[in-house]
Amino acid sequence: MIKRRKSEEDKENLERWLLTYADLITLLLAFFIMLYVFSKQDTRKYDAMTMQLKAIFSGGAGVVVEGGRTGSQTIEATNEGPSEIQIRRELEKQIKEISPAEGEGNNISVITDERGIVIRIMDKAFYDTGKADLKEKARATLDKIAPVIKDLPNEIRIEGHTDNVPISTYEFKSNWELSVRRATEVVRYLVERDGISTQRISAAGYAEYRPVAENDTEANRALNRRIEIIVVNAVDPGQPTSR
């Protein structure tokens, strides 16, 4: 009687193991079918998933972002486009070509921070005081920048910033309106004149609330009055951070 019960238990355990094994084989089959379908439909998605698997099995990050980069990376060299360094160097080259005699080049710089590659433009290079209409020289500057960023896969975000001196005019009731309008003027020009995709570009206005310097002197306030054209990195394409 005991032997019979033990035999039945052994048979039951074996059947449970076979069920688990069968489930595993089914999952693996479905997984490889999915990889095959992706490889036929979209090579980029297939490559991205391959990179994700490599990251997971090597103990790295397993989040994949646009362009096949893992979440632990920013803008890096790929077969599809230039590296971050190449983009920055080209932008710096274009900015240096702006005539120093016009004074514009001294008001524009290229930096890299947690958001990505940032083209920082002091407001006097682009606008008259308290205005949002682009100067003619500003349009020429944008025409030099646009070819470098036009075909990148990254999001482009235009940020408008002011100092903390209040403004209240018929056109702008506060620095919020001024900063947003200045950013959208840049967006509109890049889209309409230079052909930047509307799916990749956005505008944001932060008034005086994201300063890069204390608003305690005129020189520092001038640093805060700026437009920033950001080639957003792949880690966090939609969330600006305080600076």
N, C-alpha and C positions, 0 to 999 in steps of 0.2 A: 504494500500500500504506500509506504514511504518512497520506494523507488519510483513508483508510478507518478506520485505527486512531483518528485524531483525532476522526472523526465518532462512532465508537462510544463514546469517552471522554466527549464532550460530551453524548451521549444519556444515559449513565450518571449524570453529574453532575446533569443536569436531573431525572432520575427520583429521585435522592436528595433534591433540593430539594423536589420535589412531595410526597415521603413526609413530610418534616419539616413542610411546610405543612399537610398533611392531619392529621398528629398534633396540631398546634396548634389547628386548627379543631375537631377532636374534643374536645380538652380544654376549649376554651372553651364548646362546646355542653353538655358534661357539667356544667361549672361553673354555667352559667346555669339549667340544669334543677334543679340542687341548690338554688340560690337561690330558684327558684320554689316548690319543694316546701317549703322552710323557711318561706317567706312565707305559705303556706297553712296549715301546721301550727302554727306558733308565731311570732307577730309579734315577740315579744321576742328570740328567737334570730336572726330576720332582721335586726332593728335592730342587734343586737350584732355580727353579721358585717359589716354595712355600716360600722359604726364601726371595726371592725378593718381593713377595706380602706382606709378613709380614712387611718387612722393609718399604715399601711404605705406608701401612696403619697405621704404628706406627710413621710415620714422619721421618724415618731414610733414609739412602741411598738406592737407588733402583738399583744399578749396581751389577750384579752378575758376579763372576769370577770363574775360574776353581776350582772344588772341592766343589762348593756350598757355597762359602763364599761371603759376600757382599763386595762392594768396599771400605767400611770403615774399613775393617779388614786386617790383615796381615796373618801370619801363625798361625792358632789356632788349638786347639785340636778338632778333629772330630772323627767319628766312623771309618774313613778310615785310620788314621795314627797318629803318635805322634805329640805332640804340639811343638811349637817353643822352649820352655824351655827344654823339653825332648831331642830334637835334639841337642841343644847347650850343655847340660850336657854330653851327650854321646860323642860328639866331644871333649870336654875338657878332658874327661876321657881317650879317645884314645891318645890324645896328651901328657897327663901326663905319659903315659906308655912308651913313647919314652925315651930311656936311657939318663938321664941328663949328663952322662959321655961323650956322643957323642956330646953334646952341641946343639942338634937339637931342643929339647923341648923349650929352651930359645928363640929360633928364630921364634916360631910359637905361635899365639894367636887366640882366638875366640872372636869376638865382634858382636854386633848387631847394625845396623844403618838403615837408611831409605830404603836401598836396600834389607835388609834381614839379614840372618846369614852370617857373613864373617869370613872365615879362612884366617888370614893374615900371610904370610910366607916371611921372609926376604930372599933376593936372595942368600946369602951365604949358607943358609941351603939346597938349591936346585941346585945351579949352581956355576961353577968356574967363576972368573971375566971375563966379556966380552964374555961369552959362553952361549949357550942355551941347551946343552945336560944335561939331568937329571943325578944327582949323584945317586949312588946306594942307599945311605941313603934316598934320596928323593923318590925313588920308594917304599922303605919300608914304608915311611910316608904316601904316597898315598894309599898304600894297607890297612893301618889302617883307613884312612878317608873314603874310598870308600864304605865299607859295611853300614856305617851310612847314607849316602846320596843316595845310589843306588836305593832304592825302593820308595823314596819320589815322590810325584806328581809334586813338584816344578821344575822350570827351574834351571839349574846349569850354572853359567857363570864364566869363568876363565878370570881374568884381569891381564895383564902384565904392570908393571910400572918401570921406571928407574929414576935416578937422572938427573941433567942437564949437566953433564959432557959429551961433545960430543964423539961419537965413530965413527970411520971410518976404517973398516977392509975389507978384501976381502969378508968375509961372511956377515958382517953387515955394511951398508953404513951410518946408522943413528940409533938413539935410537928407532925410530918407528919400524924398522925391528927387532931389538933385543927384544923389548917388545912383539911384536906379536908372534915371534918365540918361546919365552919362554912360552907364554900362550898356543900356539897350541901344544907344546910338552907335556904339562900337559893333555890337552884334549885327545891327541892321546893315551897316556898311560892309562888314565881312561877308554877310550872306548875299546881299544884292550886288555888290561890286566885285567881290573876290571869289564868290561861289562856294563858300564854306557850307557844308551840309547843315540844314536846319535840324536834323536828327542828332547832331553831335554838339551843338553849341547852345549855351544858356547864359542868362544874365542874372546877376544878384547885386543888390545894393545894401550896404551895411552902415551908411551914414558915418558917424564918428566912433562907432562901437567896436571896431577892430583895429585900433591904432598900432603902428609899428614904433612909435615914440611917444613920450609924454607930451601933452598939449600945453606945455608950460612956456615955450618960447616961439617966436615966429618961425625960426628955422625948423623946429620940430613939427610945428603945425603944417609946414610946407611938405614935410616927409609923409604926413598922414593923408594929404590931399593927393590921391593917386587912383589910377586905373591899373588893374592887374589882369593880364591875359594868361590863363593857366592851362597848360597841357596836363590834364588830370592824370595822375598815375593810376595803375590798374588795381591797387589795393582798395581804395575807397573813392570811387569815381564821383560820388554825389554829395559827400559830406565835408564841407570846409571846416577847418579847425581854427581855434583862436591862435593868434600869433603875437 
